[in-house]
Amino acid sequence: MSKINLKKAHFATLCVHGAGDVDQATGALSIPIYQSSTFAFKSAKHGANIFSGEEEGYVYTRIGNPTQEAFEREMAFLEGGEAALAFGSGMAAISSVILSYCQAGDNFVSNNTLYGGTHSLFVDTLPRFNIHAREIDSTNLENIISAIDDKTRLIYIETPANPTLTITDLKEVGEIAKKHNIPLVVDNTFPTPYFQRPLELGADVVVHSATKYIGGHGDTVAGIVVGKKEYIDDLRGNFLRDLGGIISPLNAWLLVRGLKTLAIRMERHQNNAVKIAKYLQFHPKVKQVWYPGLTTHPQHDIANKQMSGYGGMIAFEIKGGKKAGEKLMNSIQLFTLAVSLGDVDSLIEHPASMTHSTYSPEELAEVGISETLVRLSVGIEDPHDLIDDLSLALRKINV
């Protein structure tokens, strides 16, 4: 009897069955939570061999843990990478990646529309160590080329960008990175590997805030990095080990569980978002809607080229100024007024004063984050109820 080749199975099947492994110690179908800080050696020689790298094994959960390893294995499998490394947060993952490539005096090129925490790391924290980000509008490829010099160590791209959903052409940027012999790092948090495959488009490293869609239930904080095994081994041995931004076994287990439903959740997030984006697009109190699935999106064609779907994030600008935005968010009922994203619950927030408050007023204007911009993380509720909720809230705005 022939055996199904999981590598050729559809993504939803891969999410459920993963790399095809059960717990090796017990045969448990659900990976156990190995809630242990320390692991015993069989002998002094065994311990020495693990430390030297001659044998595989576990020493201390700061360096590795069976539950953490299970999550890393599944993420590498789903992203199409050789290996992965989990961190205690998305920011721990991003900062470790940047530090792994850069030292004092180096720079890197990044798009200028980023998650506020990433932007703060790039423009406030890293310069203290004489590492400088050159944030540019990456939708114009000439900006990337012009920003590269002999001290540039990587290109960092977040696409779709948070919160304006700006799309950067990854295949084209990958060619630029290859030509200059520098790595391309892509934040794939918004689309997940279900809708976008950066490694297949020319990226060398993929990062996620696994807090978001990977977990999917708003109950864990984590980050993940996927890439070549040699790079991941170095990242573990020289940055996770020494900086200590580790994930707990419980959070790793929650993420393994979250991956089981990733495909079905992403489909529902997207289906709901498409309906809501189209509703908002024609609402008389809405000035503009940003959603890659709309033909009015500036990079709609690029999204079609490199993404298999458009995701569950929407940004829109309402008429009536900042007060109108506050009225909307204070009048909403089903959407929860909260930051973060990717939960099964629908969330609403004001980027300029919340997630992107790390940007100066001038920087906000430069990247198109206005005081009337609202960001939605569309959940998996019934879309009719979500639209009704928005409709009732919008009625209370006088413009």
C-alpha positions as CSV (number, residue, x, y, z in Angstrom):
1,M,0.0,0.0,0.0
2,S,1.4,3.4,-1.0
3,K,2.0,6.0,1.7
4,I,0.8,9.6,1.3
5,N,3.6,12.1,0.8
6,L,2.9,14.8,3.3
7,K,5.2,17.2,1.5
8,K,2.8,17.2,-1.4
9,A,-0.4,17.5,0.7
10,H,-2.4,20.6,0.9
11,F,-1.5,23.2,3.5
12,A,-4.6,22.5,5.7
13,T,-3.5,18.9,5.9
14,L,0.1,19.9,6.7
15,C,-1.2,22.1,9.6
16,V,-3.0,19.2,11.2
17,H,-0.5,16.4,10.6
18,G,2.7,18.6,10.6
19,A,6.0,17.0,10.0
20,G,4.4,13.6,10.8
21,D,6.1,13.0,14.1
22,V,4.5,12.1,17.5
23,D,6.2,12.4,20.8
24,Q,9.2,10.0,20.6
25,A,9.4,9.3,24.3
26,T,5.7,8.3,24.8
27,G,4.0,8.2,21.4
28,A,1.6,10.9,22.6
29,L,-0.3,12.4,19.6
30,S,-0.5,15.8,21.4
31,I,3.0,16.9,22.2
32,P,3.5,17.0,26.0
33,I,4.5,20.1,27.9
34,Y,8.0,19.3,29.1
35,Q,7.9,21.7,32.1
36,S,11.5,21.2,33.2
37,S,14.4,23.6,33.4
38,T,17.1,20.9,33.5
39,F,17.7,17.5,31.9
40,A,19.7,14.6,33.3
41,F,22.6,13.0,31.5
42,K,23.1,9.2,31.2
43,S,26.7,9.6,32.1
44,A,29.5,12.2,32.4
45,K,30.6,11.3,28.9
46,H,27.0,11.7,27.6
47,G,26.8,15.2,29.1
48,A,30.2,16.2,27.7
49,N,29.2,14.9,24.2
50,I,26.0,17.0,24.2
51,F,27.9,20.1,25.2
52,S,30.5,19.5,22.5
53,G,27.8,18.9,19.9
54,E,28.9,15.3,19.2
55,E,25.5,14.0,20.4
56,E,22.0,15.5,20.3
57,G,20.2,16.0,23.6
58,Y,18.8,18.5,26.0
59,V,20.7,20.3,28.7
60,Y,18.8,23.3,29.9
61,T,15.5,24.9,28.6
62,R,17.2,28.2,27.9
63,I,19.1,26.4,25.1
64,G,16.4,23.9,24.0
65,N,13.4,21.9,25.2
66,P,11.4,19.1,23.6
67,T,8.2,21.1,23.5
68,Q,10.0,24.1,22.0
69,E,11.7,21.9,19.5
70,A,8.3,20.5,18.4
71,F,7.0,24.0,17.7
72,E,10.3,24.9,15.8
73,R,10.1,21.7,13.7
74,E,6.5,22.4,12.7
75,M,7.2,26.1,11.8
76,A,10.2,25.2,9.7
77,F,8.1,22.6,7.9
78,L,5.2,25.0,7.2
79,E,7.5,27.8,6.0
80,G,9.6,25.5,3.9
81,G,12.8,26.2,5.8
82,E,15.5,23.9,7.1
83,A,15.2,24.9,10.7
84,A,13.6,27.3,13.1
85,L,14.2,28.9,16.5
86,A,11.5,30.0,18.9
87,F,11.8,33.1,21.1
88,G,9.8,34.6,24.0
89,S,8.4,37.4,21.8
90,G,8.4,38.7,18.3
91,M,10.7,41.5,19.4
92,A,13.2,39.1,20.9
93,A,13.3,37.2,17.6
94,I,13.7,40.4,15.5
95,S,16.4,42.0,17.7
96,S,18.3,38.7,17.8
97,V,18.3,38.4,14.0
98,I,19.5,42.0,13.5
99,L,22.3,41.6,16.1
100,S,23.3,38.3,14.4
101,Y,24.1,40.1,11.2
102,C,25.2,43.6,12.5
103,Q,28.0,44.9,14.7
104,A,28.9,48.5,15.6
105,G,29.4,50.6,12.5
106,D,27.0,48.5,10.3
107,N,23.7,49.5,8.8
108,F,20.7,47.7,7.3
109,V,17.9,48.7,4.9
110,S,14.3,48.5,6.0
111,N,10.9,49.6,4.8
112,N,9.6,52.7,6.7
113,T,6.2,51.4,7.6
114,L,6.7,48.8,10.4
115,Y,5.1,47.6,13.6
116,G,5.8,50.4,16.2
117,G,7.9,48.2,18.4
118,T,10.1,47.2,15.4
119,H,10.5,50.9,14.4
120,S,11.4,51.9,18.0
121,L,14.1,49.1,18.0
122,F,15.5,50.3,14.7
123,V,15.5,54.1,15.3
124,D,15.9,54.4,19.1
125,T,17.6,51.4,20.6
126,L,20.0,50.1,17.9
127,P,21.7,53.4,17.3
128,R,22.9,53.3,20.9
129,F,25.1,50.4,19.7
130,N,26.1,52.3,16.5
131,I,23.9,50.1,14.3
132,H,21.6,52.1,12.0
133,A,18.5,51.3,10.1
134,R,17.9,53.1,6.8
135,E,14.1,53.2,6.6
136,I,12.9,53.9,3.1
137,D,9.7,53.5,1.0
138,S,10.3,50.0,-0.2
139,T,7.5,50.1,-2.8
140,N,10.1,52.0,-4.9
141,L,12.9,49.6,-5.5
142,E,15.3,52.3,-6.4
143,N,15.1,53.5,-2.8
144,I,16.4,50.1,-1.6
145,I,19.3,50.1,-4.1
146,S,20.3,53.7,-3.2
147,A,20.3,52.9,0.5
148,I,22.8,50.0,0.2
149,D,26.5,50.6,0.8
150,D,29.5,48.5,1.8
151,K,28.4,48.6,5.5
152,T,24.9,47.3,4.7
153,R,24.4,43.8,6.2
154,L,20.8,42.9,5.4
155,I,17.5,44.1,4.0
156,Y,14.5,43.8,6.3
157,I,11.0,43.9,4.9
158,E,7.6,43.7,6.6
159,T,4.9,42.9,4.1
160,P,2.0,43.6,4.2
161,A,3.2,46.4,6.4
162,N,1.6,47.3,9.7
163,P,-0.8,49.2,9.7
164,T,-1.2,50.5,6.2
165,L,-1.0,47.1,4.5
166,T,1.7,48.4,2.1
167,I,3.0,45.6,-0.1
168,T,6.7,45.2,-1.1
169,D,7.6,43.0,-4.1
170,L,9.6,40.3,-2.4
171,K,10.9,38.6,-5.5
172,E,12.3,41.9,-6.8
173,V,13.9,42.7,-3.4
174,G,15.3,39.2,-3.2
175,E,17.1,39.8,-6.5
176,I,18.5,43.0,-5.2
177,A,19.7,41.3,-2.0
178,K,21.3,38.5,-4.0
179,K,23.1,40.9,-6.3
180,H,24.6,42.7,-3.3
181,N,25.3,39.4,-1.5
182,I,23.3,40.4,1.6
183,P,20.5,38.4,3.2
184,L,16.8,39.3,2.9
185,V,14.8,39.0,6.2
186,V,11.0,39.1,5.9
187,D,8.4,39.6,8.7
188,N,5.6,37.3,7.6
189,T,3.4,37.9,10.6
190,F,0.3,39.3,8.8
191,P,-0.1,36.7,6.0
192,T,1.5,33.7,7.7
193,P,2.9,30.8,5.5
194,Y,-0.7,30.0,4.6
195,F,-0.9,33.1,2.4
196,Q,2.7,34.0,1.7
197,R,5.9,32.0,1.3
198,P,8.9,34.4,1.5
199,L,11.6,31.7,1.4
200,E,10.2,30.6,-2.0
201,L,10.3,34.3,-3.2
202,G,14.0,34.8,-2.4
203,A,14.1,35.5,1.3
204,D,16.8,34.0,3.5
205,V,15.2,34.4,6.9
206,V,11.5,34.6,8.0
207,V,10.4,36.1,11.3
208,H,7.0,36.1,13.0
209,S,5.4,37.5,16.0
210,A,3.9,34.1,16.8
211,T,1.7,35.9,19.3
212,K,-0.6,36.8,16.4
213,Y,-2.0,34.3,13.9
214,I,0.3,31.4,14.7
215,G,-1.2,31.3,18.2
216,G,-4.5,32.8,17.2
217,H,-6.2,32.9,20.5
218,G,-4.6,35.9,22.3
219,D,-3.2,33.7,25.1
220,T,0.5,33.6,24.4
221,V,3.4,35.8,23.5
222,A,6.2,34.4,21.3
223,G,8.4,34.8,18.2
224,I,9.9,32.5,15.6
225,V,12.8,32.6,13.1
226,V,13.0,30.3,10.1
227,G,16.0,29.8,7.8
228,K,19.0,27.6,6.9
229,K,20.1,25.2,9.6
230,E,23.6,26.6,9.8
231,Y,22.2,30.1,10.5
232,I,19.6,28.8,13.0
233,D,22.3,26.9,14.9
234,D,24.4,30.0,15.1
235,L,21.4,32.0,16.3
236,R,20.7,29.5,19.0
237,G,24.3,29.1,20.2
238,N,25.3,32.8,20.2
239,F,22.2,34.8,20.7
240,L,19.3,32.8,22.3
241,R,21.8,31.2,24.7
242,D,23.5,34.5,25.7
243,L,20.7,37.0,25.5
244,G,18.1,34.6,27.0
245,G,14.9,35.6,25.1
246,I,13.5,32.2,25.5
247,I,10.0,30.8,25.1
248,S,8.4,28.8,27.9
249,P,7.3,25.2,27.3
250,L,3.7,26.1,27.9
251,N,3.7,28.8,25.3
252,A,5.5,26.5,22.8
253,W,2.7,23.9,23.4
254,L,0.0,26.5,22.9
255,L,1.6,27.4,19.5
256,V,1.8,23.8,18.4
257,R,-1.9,23.5,19.2
258,G,-2.6,26.8,17.4
259,L,-1.0,25.5,14.2
260,K,-3.5,22.7,13.9
261,T,-6.3,25.2,13.0
262,L,-4.1,27.8,11.2
263,A,-5.5,27.1,7.7
264,I,-9.1,27.1,8.7
265,R,-8.7,30.2,10.8
266,M,-6.9,32.1,8.1
267,E,-9.6,31.3,5.6
268,R,-12.3,32.6,7.9
269,H,-10.3,35.7,8.8
270,Q,-9.9,36.5,5.1
271,N,-13.5,35.7,4.1
272,N,-14.7,38.1,6.8
273,A,-12.2,40.7,6.0
274,V,-13.1,40.8,2.3
275,K,-16.8,41.3,3.1
276,I,-16.0,44.1,5.6
277,A,-13.5,45.8,3.3
278,K,-16.1,46.0,0.6
279,Y,-18.7,47.3,3.0
280,L,-16.4,50.0,4.3
281,Q,-15.2,50.9,0.7
282,F,-18.6,52.3,-0.2
283,H,-19.6,53.7,3.2
284,P,-20.3,57.5,3.0
285,K,-18.4,58.2,6.3
286,V,-15.3,56.3,5.2
287,K,-12.7,58.3,3.3
288,Q,-10.4,55.4,2.2
289,V,-9.9,51.7,2.8
290,W,-6.5,49.8,2.7
291,Y,-6.9,46.1,2.0
292,P,-4.7,44.1,-0.5
293,G,-7.8,42.3,-1.8
294,L,-9.4,45.5,-3.1
295,T,-8.5,46.6,-6.7
296,T,-8.1,50.1,-5.3
297,H,-5.1,49.0,-3.2
298,P,-1.9,50.6,-4.7
299,Q,-0.1,47.3,-4.7
300,H,-3.0,45.0,-5.5
301,D,-1.2,43.4,-8.5
302,I,1.9,42.7,-6.4
303,A,-0.3,41.1,-3.7
304,N,-1.9,38.8,-6.4
305,K,1.6,37.9,-7.6
306,Q,3.2,36.9,-4.3
307,M,0.3,36.0,-2.0
308,S,-2.3,33.3,-2.2
309,G,-4.7,35.3,-0.1
310,Y,-5.1,38.8,1.4
311,G,-5.4,38.1,5.2
312,G,-7.5,39.5,7.9
313,M,-6.1,43.0,8.5
314,I,-7.9,46.1,7.3
315,A,-7.0,49.8,7.7
316,F,-9.4,52.6,6.9
317,E,-9.6,56.3,7.3
318,I,-12.9,57.9,8.4
319,K,-14.3,61.3,7.7
320,G,-14.7,63.8,10.6
321,G,-11.3,63.9,12.1
322,K,-9.8,62.3,15.2
323,K,-12.9,62.9,17.3
324,A,-14.9,60.8,14.8
325,G,-12.4,58.0,15.2
326,E,-12.7,58.1,19.0
327,K,-16.5,58.1,18.7
328,L,-16.3,55.0,16.4
329,M,-14.0,53.1,18.8
330,N,-16.0,54.0,21.9
331,S,-19.3,53.0,20.2
332,I,-18.2,49.6,18.9
333,Q,-19.5,46.5,20.7
334,L,-18.4,43.2,19.1
335,F,-15.0,44.5,18.1
336,T,-12.8,44.8,21.2
337,L,-10.8,48.0,21.6
338,A,-7.4,46.5,22.0
339,V,-3.9,46.3,20.4
340,S,-2.3,43.1,19.0
341,L,-3.9,41.2,16.2
342,G,-4.6,37.7,14.7
343,D,-7.0,36.6,17.5
344,V,-10.2,34.7,16.8
345,D,-11.8,37.8,18.4
346,S,-12.1,40.9,16.2
347,L,-10.0,43.8,17.4
348,I,-10.0,47.6,16.7
349,E,-7.4,50.2,17.5
350,H,-6.0,53.6,16.7
351,P,-2.4,53.2,15.4
352,A,-1.3,56.8,15.7
353,S,-1.9,56.9,19.5
354,M,-1.5,53.2,20.2
355,T,0.6,50.6,18.3
356,H,2.5,53.3,16.3
357,S,2.9,55.9,19.0
358,T,6.7,55.3,18.8
359,Y,6.6,57.2,15.5
360,S,7.0,61.0,15.7
361,P,4.2,63.2,14.1
362,E,6.5,63.8,11.1
363,E,7.2,60.1,10.7
364,L,3.5,59.2,10.9
365,A,2.8,61.7,8.2
366,E,5.6,60.4,6.0
367,V,4.4,56.8,6.1
368,G,0.7,57.7,5.8
369,I,-0.6,56.9,9.3
370,S,-3.1,59.7,9.9
371,E,-5.0,60.6,13.1
372,T,-8.1,59.2,11.4
373,L,-6.6,55.9,10.5
374,V,-8.3,52.9,12.2
375,R,-6.9,49.4,12.1
376,L,-9.1,46.3,12.3
377,S,-8.0,42.7,13.0
378,V,-10.9,40.8,11.7
379,G,-11.8,37.7,13.7
380,I,-13.8,34.6,12.9
381,E,-17.2,35.7,14.1
382,D,-20.1,35.8,11.7
383,P,-19.4,38.6,9.2
384,H,-23.0,39.9,9.2
385,D,-22.7,40.6,13.0
386,L,-19.4,42.4,12.5
387,I,-20.7,44.5,9.7
388,D,-23.8,45.3,11.8
389,D,-21.5,46.4,14.7
390,L,-19.5,48.7,12.4
391,S,-22.7,50.1,10.9
392,L,-24.3,51.0,14.2
393,A,-21.1,52.6,15.4
394,L,-20.6,54.6,12.2
395,R,-24.2,55.9,12.5
396,K,-23.2,57.7,15.6
397,I,-20.6,59.8,13.8
398,N,-21.6,63.2,12.5
399,V,-19.7,64.4,9.5
